[in-house]
Amino acid sequence: MDFRTIEQIMAEQPSIERKIKFRGNTYKLINTTHDISHREFTDLTCYTYRNEEIQQNLLLYCRIGKIVIIEME
């Protein structure tokens, strides 16, 4: 399967993918939360991706179709 890198997603701003590759690891979309605030941003959508191998979440906060914050937990 051919995965898109996080750099491609950020540069091209495609529709949200079910699986992405970030820093050599594959993450699967597990949750989407709408209308949240984070830091100074409001009206965000948070896409939560999970990598089970390394037990890590990747959070993509989007606003008006653009990724504004990326966090790992």
N, CA, C and O atoms as a Tripos MOL2 file, in Angstrom:
@<TRIPOS>MOLECULE
protein
  292   291    73     0     0
PROTEIN
NO_CHARGES

@<TRIPOS>ATOM
      1 N           0.8440   -1.1730    0.0000 N.3       1 MET1
      2 CA          0.0000    0.0000    0.0000 C.3       1 MET1
      3 C           0.8920    1.2380    0.0000 C.2       1 MET1
      4 O           1.9070    1.2740    0.6950 O.2       1 MET1
      5 N           0.5200    2.2360   -0.7650 N.am      2 ASP2
      6 CA          1.3110    3.4540   -0.8870 C.3       2 ASP2
      7 C           0.7440    4.5250    0.0430 C.2       2 ASP2
      8 O          -0.3720    5.0020   -0.1610 O.2       2 ASP2
      9 N           1.5180    4.9010    1.0680 N.am      3 PHE3
     10 CA          1.0700    5.8970    2.0380 C.3       3 PHE3
     11 C           1.6190    7.2650    1.6830 C.2       3 PHE3
     12 O           2.6890    7.3770    1.0830 O.2       3 PHE3
     13 N           0.8880    8.3040    2.0520 N.am      4 ARG4
     14 CA          1.3500    9.6770    1.8770 C.3       4 ARG4
     15 C           2.1320   10.0780    3.1230 C.2       4 ARG4
     16 O           1.8050    9.6500    4.2300 O.2       4 ARG4
     17 N           3.1480   10.8850    2.9440 N.am      5 THR5
     18 CA          3.9090   11.3750    4.0890 C.3       5 THR5
     19 C           3.1940   12.5880    4.6740 C.2       5 THR5
     20 O           2.3780   13.2200    4.0040 O.2       5 THR5
     21 N           3.5090   12.9080    5.9350 N.am      6 ILE6
     22 CA          2.9060   14.0780    6.5670 C.3       6 ILE6
     23 C           3.2920   15.3520    5.8150 C.2       6 ILE6
     24 O           2.5170   16.3060    5.7500 O.2       6 ILE6
     25 N           4.4930   15.3540    5.2550 N.am      7 GLU7
     26 CA          4.9350   16.5130    4.4860 C.3       7 GLU7
     27 C           4.0690   16.7100    3.2400 C.2       7 GLU7
     28 O           3.7300   17.8400    2.8900 O.2       7 GLU7
     29 N           3.7110   15.6040    2.5670 N.am      8 GLN8
     30 CA          2.8320   15.6960    1.3990 C.3       8 GLN8
     31 C           1.4530   16.2000    1.8070 C.2       8 GLN8
     32 O           0.8680   17.0480    1.1320 O.2       8 GLN8
     33 N           0.9470   15.6800    2.9000 N.am      9 ILE9
     34 CA         -0.3800   16.0890    3.3600 C.3       9 ILE9
     35 C          -0.3880   17.5770    3.6870 C.2       9 ILE9
     36 O          -1.3190   18.2910    3.3140 O.2       9 ILE9
     37 N           0.6510   18.0490    4.3870 N.am     10 MET10
     38 CA          0.7020   19.4640    4.7540 C.3      10 MET10
     39 C           0.8750   20.3600    3.5310 C.2      10 MET10
     40 O           0.2850   21.4380    3.4700 O.2      10 MET10
     41 N           1.6700   19.9320    2.5640 N.am     11 ALA11
     42 CA          1.9270   20.7490    1.3800 C.3      11 ALA11
     43 C           0.7130   20.7990    0.4540 C.2      11 ALA11
     44 O           0.3880   21.8560   -0.0870 O.2      11 ALA11
     45 N           0.0510   19.6780    0.2730 N.am     12 GLU12
     46 CA         -1.0380   19.5880   -0.6930 C.3      12 GLU12
     47 C          -2.4130   19.7970   -0.0870 C.2      12 GLU12
     48 O          -3.3570   20.1150   -0.8100 O.2      12 GLU12
     49 N          -2.5520   19.6270    1.2240 N.am     13 GLN13
     50 CA         -3.8240   19.7380    1.9200 C.3      13 GLN13
     51 C          -4.9190   18.8920    1.2690 C.2      13 GLN13
     52 O          -5.9660   19.4250    0.9030 O.2      13 GLN13
     53 N          -4.6960   17.5740    1.1180 N.am     14 PRO14
     54 CA         -5.7320   16.7110    0.5430 C.3      14 PRO14
     55 C          -6.8090   16.4070    1.5770 C.2      14 PRO14
     56 O          -6.7220   16.8570    2.7190 O.2      14 PRO14
     57 N          -7.8130   15.6540    1.1800 N.am     15 SER15
     58 CA         -8.7880   15.1920    2.1540 C.3      15 SER15
     59 C          -8.0590   14.3140    3.1690 C.2      15 SER15
     60 O          -7.0170   13.7370    2.8570 O.2      15 SER15
     61 N          -8.5980   14.2130    4.3700 N.am     16 ILE16
     62 CA         -7.9310   13.4730    5.4380 C.3      16 ILE16
     63 C          -7.8440   11.9910    5.0760 C.2      16 ILE16
     64 O          -8.8320   11.3660    4.6920 O.2      16 ILE16
     65 N          -6.6550   11.4600    5.2080 N.am     17 GLU17
     66 CA         -6.3750   10.0630    4.8720 C.3      17 GLU17
     67 C          -6.6560    9.1560    6.0680 C.2      17 GLU17
     68 O          -6.5330    9.5870    7.2140 O.2      17 GLU17
     69 N          -7.0290    7.9170    5.8110 N.am     18 ARG18
     70 CA         -7.2520    6.9500    6.8860 C.3      18 ARG18
     71 C          -5.9470    6.4540    7.4900 C.2      18 ARG18
     72 O          -5.9020    6.0950    8.6660 O.2      18 ARG18
     73 N          -4.8800    6.4320    6.6870 N.am     19 LYS19
     74 CA         -3.5560    6.0380    7.1700 C.3      19 LYS19
     75 C          -2.5390    7.0300    6.6360 C.2      19 LYS19
     76 O          -2.5940    7.4310    5.4730 O.2      19 LYS19
     77 N          -1.5990    7.4270    7.5100 N.am     20 ILE20
     78 CA         -0.5290    8.3230    7.0830 C.3      20 ILE20
     79 C           0.7970    7.8140    7.6340 C.2      20 ILE20
     80 O           0.8350    7.0080    8.5640 O.2      20 ILE20
     81 N           1.8750    8.2980    7.0430 N.am     21 LYS21
     82 CA          3.2140    7.9710    7.5170 C.3      21 LYS21
     83 C           3.8340    9.2310    8.0860 C.2      21 LYS21
     84 O           3.7960   10.2850    7.4510 O.2      21 LYS21
     85 N           4.4110    9.1310    9.2920 N.am     22 PHE22
     86 CA          5.0440   10.2650    9.9520 C.3      22 PHE22
     87 C           6.3040    9.7740   10.6350 C.2      22 PHE22
     88 O           6.2470    8.8740   11.4730 O.2      22 PHE22
     89 N           7.4460   10.3580   10.2830 N.am     23 ARG23
     90 CA          8.7450    9.9750   10.8410 C.3      23 ARG23
     91 C           9.0000    8.4720   10.7320 C.2      23 ARG23
     92 O           9.5320    7.8520   11.6530 O.2      23 ARG23
     93 N           8.6140    7.8990    9.5970 N.am     24 GLY24
     94 CA          8.8700    6.4900    9.3300 C.3      24 GLY24
     95 C           7.8780    5.5200    9.9410 C.2      24 GLY24
     96 O           8.0150    4.3120    9.7520 O.2      24 GLY24
     97 N           6.8790    6.0120   10.6700 N.am     25 ASN25
     98 CA          5.8740    5.1540   11.2950 C.3      25 ASN25
     99 C           4.5160    5.3690   10.6400 C.2      25 ASN25
    100 O           4.1900    6.4800   10.2220 O.2      25 ASN25
    101 N           3.7270    4.3040   10.5530 N.am     26 THR26
    102 CA          2.3950    4.3710    9.9660 C.3      26 THR26
    103 C           1.3620    4.5580   11.0710 C.2      26 THR26
    104 O           1.3690    3.8450   12.0740 O.2      26 THR26
    105 N           0.4750    5.5290   10.8690 N.am     27 TYR27
    106 CA         -0.5790    5.8400   11.8300 C.3      27 TYR27
    107 C          -1.9390    5.6380   11.1710 C.2      27 TYR27
    108 O          -2.1220    5.9380    9.9910 O.2      27 TYR27
    109 N          -2.8920    5.1230   11.9530 N.am     28 LYS28
    110 CA         -4.2410    4.8570   11.4670 C.3      28 LYS28
    111 C          -5.2160    5.8210   12.1450 C.2      28 LYS28
    112 O          -5.1490    6.0240   13.3570 O.2      28 LYS28
    113 N          -6.1240    6.4170   11.3590 N.am     29 LEU29
    114 CA         -7.1300    7.3360   11.8930 C.3      29 LEU29
    115 C          -8.0620    6.5860   12.8370 C.2      29 LEU29
    116 O          -8.6570    5.5760   12.4610 O.2      29 LEU29
    117 N          -8.1870    7.0920   14.0850 N.am     30 ILE30
    118 CA         -9.0460    6.4140   15.0630 C.3      30 ILE30
    119 C         -10.1780    7.2950   15.5840 C.2      30 ILE30
    120 O         -11.1530    6.7820   16.1320 O.2      30 ILE30
    121 N         -10.0600    8.6420   15.4180 N.am     31 ASN31
    122 CA        -11.0970    9.5090   15.9670 C.3      31 ASN31
    123 C         -11.0650   10.8760   15.2830 C.2      31 ASN31
    124 O         -10.0170   11.3410   14.8340 O.2      31 ASN31
    125 N         -12.2360   11.5020   15.2170 N.am     32 THR32
    126 CA        -12.3640   12.8610   14.7020 C.3      32 THR32
    127 C         -13.2510   13.6410   15.6600 C.2      32 THR32
    128 O         -14.3440   13.1920   16.0040 O.2      32 THR32
    129 N         -12.7770   14.8190   16.0970 N.am     33 THR33
    130 CA        -13.5430   15.6700   17.0020 C.3      33 THR33
    131 C         -13.6770   17.0490   16.3680 C.2      33 THR33
    132 O         -12.6880   17.6340   15.9260 O.2      33 THR33
    133 N         -14.9070   17.5680   16.3260 N.am     34 HIS34
    134 CA        -15.1820   18.8490   15.6710 C.3      34 HIS34
    135 C         -15.4390   19.9530   16.6920 C.2      34 HIS34
    136 O         -15.7520   19.6860   17.8530 O.2      34 HIS34
    137 N         -15.3020   21.1880   16.2430 N.am     35 ASP35
    138 CA        -15.6430   22.3910   17.0200 C.3      35 ASP35
    139 C         -14.9490   22.4460   18.3740 C.2      35 ASP35
    140 O         -15.6070   22.5760   19.4070 O.2      35 ASP35
    141 N         -13.6300   22.3480   18.3740 N.am     36 ILE36
    142 CA        -12.8760   22.4470   19.6210 C.3      36 ILE36
    143 C         -11.9410   23.6570   19.5530 C.2      36 ILE36
    144 O         -11.6740   24.1940   18.4780 O.2      36 ILE36
    145 N         -11.4510   24.0710   20.7220 N.am     37 SER37
    146 CA        -10.4650   25.1500   20.8260 C.3      37 SER37
    147 C          -9.1840   24.5640   21.3820 C.2      37 SER37
    148 O          -9.2130   23.6790   22.2370 O.2      37 SER37
    149 N          -8.0520   25.0640   20.8890 N.am     38 HIS38
    150 CA         -6.7470   24.5980   21.3500 C.3      38 HIS38
    151 C          -5.7550   25.7320   21.1720 C.2      38 HIS38
    152 O          -5.6490   26.3160   20.0940 O.2      38 HIS38
    153 N          -5.0240   26.0410   22.2490 N.am     39 ARG39
    154 CA         -4.1200   27.2010   22.2510 C.3      39 ARG39
    155 C          -4.9220   28.4360   21.8600 C.2      39 ARG39
    156 O          -5.9930   28.6720   22.4200 O.2      39 ARG39
    157 N          -4.4310   29.2270   20.9140 N.am     40 GLU40
    158 CA         -5.1470   30.4500   20.5310 C.3      40 GLU40
    159 C          -6.1520   30.2150   19.4070 C.2      40 GLU40
    160 O          -6.8070   31.1570   18.9610 O.2      40 GLU40
    161 N          -6.2830   28.9750   18.9430 N.am     41 PHE41
    162 CA         -7.1620   28.6660   17.8160 C.3      41 PHE41
    163 C          -8.5390   28.2030   18.2870 C.2      41 PHE41
    164 O          -8.6620   27.5210   19.3040 O.2      41 PHE41
    165 N          -9.5680   28.5810   17.5370 N.am     42 THR42
    166 CA        -10.9330   28.1340   17.8240 C.3      42 THR42
    167 C         -11.5040   27.4700   16.5750 C.2      42 THR42
    168 O         -10.9370   27.5650   15.4870 O.2      42 THR42
    169 N         -12.6330   26.7990   16.7530 N.am     43 ASP43
    170 CA        -13.3410   26.1500   15.6440 C.3      43 ASP43
    171 C         -12.4370   25.1780   14.8790 C.2      43 ASP43
    172 O         -12.3640   25.2150   13.6510 O.2      43 ASP43
    173 N         -11.7530   24.3140   15.6250 N.am     44 LEU44
    174 CA        -10.8370   23.3360   15.0360 C.3      44 LEU44
    175 C         -11.4930   21.9700   14.9160 C.2      44 LEU44
    176 O         -12.4480   21.6540   15.6260 O.2      44 LEU44
    177 N         -10.9630   21.1750   14.0090 N.am     45 THR45
    178 CA        -11.2850   19.7560   13.9290 C.3      45 THR45
    179 C         -10.0020   19.0080   14.2510 C.2      45 THR45
    180 O          -8.9540   19.2850   13.6680 O.2      45 THR45
    181 N         -10.0820   18.0550   15.1840 N.am     46 CYS46
    182 CA         -8.9030   17.2820   15.5800 C.3      46 CYS46
    183 C          -9.0310   15.8620   15.0360 C.2      46 CYS46
    184 O         -10.0020   15.1580   15.3150 O.2      46 CYS46
    185 N          -8.0320   15.4580   14.2560 N.am     47 TYR47
    186 CA         -7.9650   14.0980   13.7370 C.3      47 TYR47
    187 C          -6.9180   13.3540   14.5610 C.2      47 TYR47
    188 O          -5.7630   13.7760   14.6300 O.2      47 TYR47
    189 N          -7.3200   12.2500   15.1840 N.am     48 THR48
    190 CA         -6.4120   11.4670   16.0180 C.3      48 THR48
    191 C          -5.9980   10.2150   15.2630 C.2      48 THR48
    192 O          -6.8330    9.4070   14.8560 O.2      48 THR48
    193 N          -4.6970   10.0740   15.0860 N.am     49 TYR49
    194 CA         -4.1130    8.8980   14.4410 C.3      49 TYR49
    195 C          -3.3490    8.1120   15.4930 C.2      49 TYR49
    196 O          -2.7860    8.7060   16.4130 O.2      49 TYR49
    197 N          -3.3160    6.7830   15.3780 N.am     50 ARG50
    198 CA         -2.6600    5.9270   16.3730 C.3      50 ARG50
    199 C          -1.7220    4.9470   15.6910 C.2      50 ARG50
    200 O          -2.0490    4.3610   14.6580 O.2      50 ARG50
    201 N          -0.5370    4.7780   16.2970 N.am     51 ASN51
    202 CA          0.3990    3.7380   15.8960 C.3      51 ASN51
    203 C           0.4660    2.7510   17.0470 C.2      51 ASN51
    204 O           0.9740    3.0800   18.1190 O.2      51 ASN51
    205 N          -0.0420    1.5440   16.8360 N.am     52 GLU52
    206 CA         -0.0910    0.5340   17.8950 C.3      52 GLU52
    207 C           1.2840   -0.0190   18.2480 C.2      52 GLU52
    208 O           1.5200   -0.3980   19.3950 O.2      52 GLU52
    209 N           2.1940   -0.0690   17.2790 N.am     53 GLU53
    210 CA          3.5250   -0.6310   17.5370 C.3      53 GLU53
    211 C           4.2840    0.1670   18.5850 C.2      53 GLU53
    212 O           4.8990   -0.4070   19.4840 O.2      53 GLU53
    213 N           4.2410    1.4830   18.4730 N.am     54 ILE54
    214 CA          4.9780    2.3190   19.4250 C.3      54 ILE54
    215 C           4.0510    2.9750   20.4520 C.2      54 ILE54
    216 O           4.4920    3.8010   21.2510 O.2      54 ILE54
    217 N           2.7670    2.6050   20.4300 N.am     55 GLN55
    218 CA          1.7760    3.1040   21.3860 C.3      55 GLN55
    219 C           1.7840    4.6340   21.4500 C.2      55 GLN55
    220 O           1.9340    5.2170   22.5240 O.2      55 GLN55
    221 N           1.6210    5.2740   20.2890 N.am     56 GLN56
    222 CA          1.6880    6.7300   20.2310 C.3      56 GLN56
    223 C           0.5630    7.2930   19.3740 C.2      56 GLN56
    224 O           0.2120    6.7330   18.3360 O.2      56 GLN56
    225 N           0.0050    8.4140   19.8310 N.am     57 ASN57
    226 CA         -1.0260    9.1220   19.0710 C.3      57 ASN57
    227 C          -0.4250   10.3270   18.3730 C.2      57 ASN57
    228 O           0.5060   10.9540   18.8780 O.2      57 ASN57
    229 N          -0.9630   10.6390   17.2160 N.am     58 LEU58
    230 CA         -0.5970   11.8270   16.4530 C.3      58 LEU58
    231 C          -1.8810   12.6330   16.2800 C.2      58 LEU58
    232 O          -2.8640   12.1320   15.7340 O.2      58 LEU58
    233 N          -1.8710   13.8790   16.7440 N.am     59 LEU59
    234 CA         -3.0540   14.7280   16.6740 C.3      59 LEU59
    235 C          -2.8410   15.8160   15.6270 C.2      59 LEU59
    236 O          -1.8790   16.5810   15.7000 O.2      59 LEU59
    237 N          -3.7420   15.8760   14.6590 N.am     60 LEU60
    238 CA         -3.6980   16.9180   13.6330 C.3      60 LEU60
    239 C          -4.8830   17.8510   13.8690 C.2      60 LEU60
    240 O          -6.0360   17.4360   13.7510 O.2      60 LEU60
    241 N          -4.6020   19.0960   14.1990 N.am     61 TYR61
    242 CA         -5.6460   20.0970   14.4050 C.3      61 TYR61
    243 C          -5.7760   20.9030   13.1210 C.2      61 TYR61
    244 O          -4.8100   21.5040   12.6520 O.2      61 TYR61
    245 N          -6.9830   20.9080   12.5550 N.am     62 CYS62
    246 CA         -7.2220   21.5650   11.2660 C.3      62 CYS62
    247 C          -8.2660   22.6620   11.4120 C.2      62 CYS62
    248 O          -9.1860   22.5760   12.2240 O.2      62 CYS62
    249 N          -8.0880   23.7030   10.5900 N.am     63 ARG63
    250 CA         -9.0480   24.8050   10.5660 C.3      63 ARG63
    251 C          -9.1770   25.2790    9.1270 C.2      63 ARG63
    252 O          -8.1820   25.5950    8.4750 O.2      63 ARG63
    253 N         -10.3810   25.3240    8.6510 N.am     64 ILE64
    254 CA        -10.6860   25.7550    7.2830 C.3      64 ILE64
    255 C          -9.8310   24.9870    6.2700 C.2      64 ILE64
    256 O          -9.2810   25.5790    5.3410 O.2      64 ILE64
    257 N          -9.7250   23.6840    6.4510 N.am     65 GLY65
    258 CA         -9.0280   22.8300    5.4980 C.3      65 GLY65
    259 C          -7.5150   22.8380    5.5790 C.2      65 GLY65
    260 O          -6.8570   22.2310    4.7340 O.2      65 GLY65
    261 N          -6.9400   23.5110    6.5760 N.am     66 LYS66
    262 CA         -5.4820   23.5760    6.7200 C.3      66 LYS66
    263 C          -5.0680   23.0210    8.0790 C.2      66 LYS66
    264 O          -5.7530   23.2370    9.0790 O.2      66 LYS66
    265 N          -3.9500   22.3080    8.1130 N.am     67 ILE67
    266 CA         -3.4020   21.8140    9.3750 C.3      67 ILE67
    267 C          -2.7220   22.9840   10.0710 C.2      67 ILE67
    268 O          -1.8370   23.6190    9.4970 O.2      67 ILE67
    269 N          -3.1330   23.2770   11.3180 N.am     68 VAL68
    270 CA         -2.5430   24.4020   12.0480 C.3      68 VAL68
    271 C          -1.6560   23.9570   13.2070 C.2      68 VAL68
    272 O          -0.7490   24.6900   13.5990 O.2      68 VAL68
    273 N          -1.9030   22.7660   13.7650 N.am     69 ILE69
    274 CA         -1.1010   22.2480   14.8780 C.3      69 ILE69
    275 C          -0.9360   20.7450   14.7010 C.2      69 ILE69
    276 O          -1.8790   20.0470   14.3280 O.2      69 ILE69
    277 N           0.2680   20.2530   14.9720 N.am     70 ILE70
    278 CA          0.5290   18.8130   15.0190 C.3      70 ILE70
    279 C           1.1210   18.5160   16.3820 C.2      70 ILE70
    280 O           2.0950   19.1520   16.7870 O.2      70 ILE70
    281 N           0.5430   17.5510   17.1010 N.am     71 GLU71
    282 CA          1.0560   17.1560   18.4100 C.3      71 GLU71
    283 C           1.1730   15.6450   18.4770 C.2      71 GLU71
    284 O           0.4530   14.9160   17.7950 O.2      71 GLU71
    285 N           2.0930   15.1920   19.3100 N.am     72 MET72
    286 CA          2.2340   13.7580   19.5720 C.3      72 MET72
    287 C           1.9970   13.5430   21.0540 C.2      72 MET72
    288 O           2.4310   14.3440   21.8810 O.2      72 MET72
    289 N           1.3070   12.4570   21.3900 N.am     73 GLU73
    290 CA          1.0900   12.1280   22.8030 C.3      73 GLU73
    291 C           1.3270   10.6690   23.0450 C.2      73 GLU73
    292 O           1.1940   10.2000   24.1750 O.2      73 GLU73
@<TRIPOS>BOND
     1     1     2 1
     2     2     3 1
     3     3     4 2
     4     3     5 am
     5     5     6 1
     6     6     7 1
     7     7     8 2
     8     7     9 am
     9     9    10 1
    10    10    11 1
    11    11    12 2
    12    11    13 am
    13    13    14 1
    14    14    15 1
    15    15    16 2
    16    15    17 am
    17    17    18 1
    18    18    19 1
    19    19    20 2
    20    19    21 am
    21    21    22 1
    22    22    23 1
    23    23    24 2
    24    23    25 am
    25    25    26 1
    26    26    27 1
    27    27    28 2
    28    27    29 am
    29    29    30 1
    30    30    31 1
    31    31    32 2
    32    31    33 am
    33    33    34 1
    34    34    35 1
    35    35    36 2
    36    35    37 am
    37    37    38 1
    38    38    39 1
    39    39    40 2
    40    39    41 am
    41    41    42 1
    42    42    43 1
    43    43    44 2
    44    43    45 am
    45    45    46 1
    46    46    47 1
    47    47    48 2
    48    47    49 am
    49    49    50 1
    50    50    51 1
    51    51    52 2
    52    51    53 am
    53    53    54 1
    54    54    55 1
    55    55    56 2
    56    55    57 am
    57    57    58 1
    58    58    59 1
    59    59    60 2
    60    59    61 am
    61    61    62 1
    62    62    63 1
    63    63    64 2
    64    63    65 am
    65    65    66 1
    66    66    67 1
    67    67    68 2
    68    67    69 am
    69    69    70 1
    70    70    71 1
    71    71    72 2
    72    71    73 am
    73    73    74 1
    74    74    75 1
    75    75    76 2
    76    75    77 am
    77    77    78 1
    78    78    79 1
    79    79    80 2
    80    79    81 am
    81    81    82 1
    82    82    83 1
    83    83    84 2
    84    83    85 am
    85    85    86 1
    86    86    87 1
    87    87    88 2
    88    87    89 am
    89    89    90 1
    90    90    91 1
    91    91    92 2
    92    91    93 am
    93    93    94 1
    94    94    95 1
    95    95    96 2
    96    95    97 am
    97    97    98 1
    98    98    99 1
    99    99   100 2
   100    99   101 am
   101   101   102 1
   102   102   103 1
   103   103   104 2
   104   103   105 am
   105   105   106 1
   106   106   107 1
   107   107   108 2
   108   107   109 am
   109   109   110 1
   110   110   111 1
   111   111   112 2
   112   111   113 am
   113   113   114 1
   114   114   115 1
   115   115   116 2
   116   115   117 am
   117   117   118 1
   118   118   119 1
   119   119   120 2
   120   119   121 am
   121   121   122 1
   122   122   123 1
   123   123   124 2
   124   123   125 am
   125   125   126 1
   126   126   127 1
   127   127   128 2
   128   127   129 am
   129   129   130 1
   130   130   131 1
   131   131   132 2
   132   131   133 am
   133   133   134 1
   134   134   135 1
   135   135   136 2
   136   135   137 am
   137   137   138 1
   138   138   139 1
   139   139   140 2
   140   139   141 am
   141   141   142 1
   142   142   143 1
   143   143   144 2
   144   143   145 am
   145   145   146 1
   146   146   147 1
   147   147   148 2
   148   147   149 am
   149   149   150 1
   150   150   151 1
   151   151   152 2
   152   151   153 am
   153   153   154 1
   154   154   155 1
   155   155   156 2
   156   155   157 am
   157   157   158 1
   158   158   159 1
   159   159   160 2
   160   159   161 am
   161   161   162 1
   162   162   163 1
   163   163   164 2
   164   163   165 am
   165   165   166 1
   166   166   167 1
   167   167   168 2
   168   167   169 am
   169   169   170 1
   170   170   171 1
   171   171   172 2
   172   171   173 am
   173   173   174 1
   174   174   175 1
   175   175   176 2
   176   175   177 am
   177   177   178 1
   178   178   179 1
   179   179   180 2
   180   179   181 am
   181   181   182 1
   182   182   183 1
   183   183   184 2
   184   183   185 am
   185   185   186 1
   186   186   187 1
   187   187   188 2
   188   187   189 am
   189   189   190 1
   190   190   191 1
   191   191   192 2
   192   191   193 am
   193   193   194 1
   194   194   195 1
   195   195   196 2
   196   195   197 am
   197   197   198 1
   198   198   199 1
   199   199   200 2
   200   199   201 am
   201   201   202 1
   202   202   203 1
   203   203   204 2
   204   203   205 am
   205   205   206 1
   206   206   207 1
   207   207   208 2
   208   207   209 am
   209   209   210 1
   210   210   211 1
   211   211   212 2
   212   211   213 am
   213   213   214 1
   214   214   215 1
   215   215   216 2
   216   215   217 am
   217   217   218 1
   218   218   219 1
   219   219   220 2
   220   219   221 am
   221   221   222 1
   222   222   223 1
   223   223   224 2
   224   223   225 am
   225   225   226 1
   226   226   227 1
   227   227   228 2
   228   227   229 am
   229   229   230 1
   230   230   231 1
   231   231   232 2
   232   231   233 am
   233   233   234 1
   234   234   235 1
   235   235   236 2
   236   235   237 am
   237   237   238 1
   238   238   239 1
   239   239   240 2
   240   239   241 am
   241   241   242 1
   242   242   243 1
   243   243   244 2
   244   243   245 am
   245   245   246 1
   246   246   247 1
   247   247   248 2
   248   247   249 am
   249   249   250 1
   250   250   251 1
   251   251   252 2
   252   251   253 am
   253   253   254 1
   254   254   255 1
   255   255   256 2
   256   255   257 am
   257   257   258 1
   258   258   259 1
   259   259   260 2
   260   259   261 am
   261   261   262 1
   262   262   263 1
   263   263   264 2
   264   263   265 am
   265   265   266 1
   266   266   267 1
   267   267   268 2
   268   267   269 am
   269   269   270 1
   270   270   271 1
   271   271   272 2
   272   271   273 am
   273   273   274 1
   274   274   275 1
   275   275   276 2
   276   275   277 am
   277   277   278 1
   278   278   279 1
   279   279   280 2
   280   279   281 am
   281   281   282 1
   282   282   283 1
   283   283   284 2
   284   283   285 am
   285   285   286 1
   286   286   287 1
   287   287   288 2
   288   287   289 am
   289   289   290 1
   290   290   291 1
   291   291   292 2
@<TRIPOS>SUBSTRUCTURE
     1 MET1         2 RESIDUE 1 A MET
     2 ASP2         6 RESIDUE 1 A ASP
     3 PHE3        10 RESIDUE 1 A PHE
     4 ARG4        14 RESIDUE 1 A ARG
     5 THR5        18 RESIDUE 1 A THR
     6 ILE6        22 RESIDUE 1 A ILE
     7 GLU7        26 RESIDUE 1 A GLU
     8 GLN8        30 RESIDUE 1 A GLN
     9 ILE9        34 RESIDUE 1 A ILE
    10 MET10       38 RESIDUE 1 A MET
    11 ALA11       42 RESIDUE 1 A ALA
    12 GLU12       46 RESIDUE 1 A GLU
    13 GLN13       50 RESIDUE 1 A GLN
    14 PRO14       54 RESIDUE 1 A PRO
    15 SER15       58 RESIDUE 1 A SER
    16 ILE16       62 RESIDUE 1 A ILE
    17 GLU17       66 RESIDUE 1 A GLU
    18 ARG18       70 RESIDUE 1 A ARG
    19 LYS19       74 RESIDUE 1 A LYS
    20 ILE20       78 RESIDUE 1 A ILE
    21 LYS21       82 RESIDUE 1 A LYS
    22 PHE22       86 RESIDUE 1 A PHE
    23 ARG23       90 RESIDUE 1 A ARG
    24 GLY24       94 RESIDUE 1 A GLY
    25 ASN25       98 RESIDUE 1 A ASN
    26 THR26      102 RESIDUE 1 A THR
    27 TYR27      106 RESIDUE 1 A TYR
    28 LYS28      110 RESIDUE 1 A LYS
    29 LEU29      114 RESIDUE 1 A LEU
    30 ILE30      118 RESIDUE 1 A ILE
    31 ASN31      122 RESIDUE 1 A ASN
    32 THR32      126 RESIDUE 1 A THR
    33 THR33      130 RESIDUE 1 A THR
    34 HIS34      134 RESIDUE 1 A HIS
    35 ASP35      138 RESIDUE 1 A ASP
    36 ILE36      142 RESIDUE 1 A ILE
    37 SER37      146 RESIDUE 1 A SER
    38 HIS38      150 RESIDUE 1 A HIS
    39 ARG39      154 RESIDUE 1 A ARG
    40 GLU40      158 RESIDUE 1 A GLU
    41 PHE41      162 RESIDUE 1 A PHE
    42 THR42      166 RESIDUE 1 A THR
    43 ASP43      170 RESIDUE 1 A ASP
    44 LEU44      174 RESIDUE 1 A LEU
    45 THR45      178 RESIDUE 1 A THR
    46 CYS46      182 RESIDUE 1 A CYS
    47 TYR47      186 RESIDUE 1 A TYR
    48 THR48      190 RESIDUE 1 A THR
    49 TYR49      194 RESIDUE 1 A TYR
    50 ARG50      198 RESIDUE 1 A ARG
    51 ASN51      202 RESIDUE 1 A ASN
    52 GLU52      206 RESIDUE 1 A GLU
    53 GLU53      210 RESIDUE 1 A GLU
    54 ILE54      214 RESIDUE 1 A ILE
    55 GLN55      218 RESIDUE 1 A GLN
    56 GLN56      222 RESIDUE 1 A GLN
    57 ASN57      226 RESIDUE 1 A ASN
    58 LEU58      230 RESIDUE 1 A LEU
    59 LEU59      234 RESIDUE 1 A LEU
    60 LEU60      238 RESIDUE 1 A LEU
    61 TYR61      242 RESIDUE 1 A TYR
    62 CYS62      246 RESIDUE 1 A CYS
    63 ARG63      250 RESIDUE 1 A ARG
    64 ILE64      254 RESIDUE 1 A ILE
    65 GLY65      258 RESIDUE 1 A GLY
    66 LYS66      262 RESIDUE 1 A LYS
    67 ILE67      266 RESIDUE 1 A ILE
    68 VAL68      270 RESIDUE 1 A VAL
    69 ILE69      274 RESIDUE 1 A ILE
    70 ILE70      278 RESIDUE 1 A ILE
    71 GLU71      282 RESIDUE 1 A GLU
    72 MET72      286 RESIDUE 1 A MET
    73 GLU73      290 RESIDUE 1 A GLU
